[in-house]
Amino acid sequence: MCADPHAQSGREAVYVNYDPRGIIHDYVFSQVEDLAEAGYRVTFASNSPRIAADDVETLHPFCRQIVWRRNVGYDFGAYKDGIAAIGDLEKIDSLLIMNDSVYGPFCSLRKLLSAMDQTDTDFWGITDSWQHNYHIQSYFVVFFQSALRAPEFRKFWLRMPYVNLKSWVIRHCEVKLTQILARKKLKARVLAPYWTVVKRALQKLDGAATEFPDSYEKFMTRKRGEIIAGLALNPTYVLWDTLILDFNCPFLKREVINTRTKNQPLAWQWQDVIEKTSDYDTELIWRHLHTL
């Protein structure tokens, strides 16, 4: 058992971690500590092949429990098992699901979450997307009582199969969950609404086109063309800098700078962008990047 520092709290969080070598990186420890500091009882669900005893000891003061499981169903499989480990959702005030696919937060999670208007939303996230269908992106979502007590929410998790195919999980888990709740007229809200982000990004591209070197001209032209064409973009990849600079988005997707850099010519600016808006310790990111 873990220390469970907020045993009386009605706020629960399921945090999902995966590393093929079984490493729990420093930025992950920092995120778990931030969740605990924000008053959440953290269920740490690991899909990794192993967890070192020293890492368990480091997690212990900040978590309610640690769930170590086989890596089936990706993050949604771990969300499902983490939620099952919490037990009766009728007794809690809110449930936050989060995974380690992002760096950050670049601001206080306590302040971010306390600023949510619970009178105007049933579930809330950082970003939304229209790829495949409308959905809140599942790296960080908070569900309030109205959503938690909806029969459809419970049925979704009970009936969700464990499928090891990423495209299936995106369509039938991430997208489907938002769609199921929306069809029951439960309200979804996000910190950075897609169409508002797209509009701001286009304004910036139009206003700053001549400021980029010639080597970036093709990329910027393509980016602008996709926005104007109304393509359903993934904002966390394509518009990551606008999210952080203009919408105070507290997270940066890891893939922007560690596996997709060749498709993101401006990704090398990531540290400058973060440091313009926060005092986040970017050494946490560097330490992770140096292990890849």
Order of alpha helices (4+ residues) and beta strands (2+ residues): beta-alpha-beta-alpha-beta-alpha-beta-beta-alpha-beta-beta-beta-alpha-alpha-alpha-alpha-beta-alpha-alpha-alpha-alpha-beta-alpha-alpha-alpha
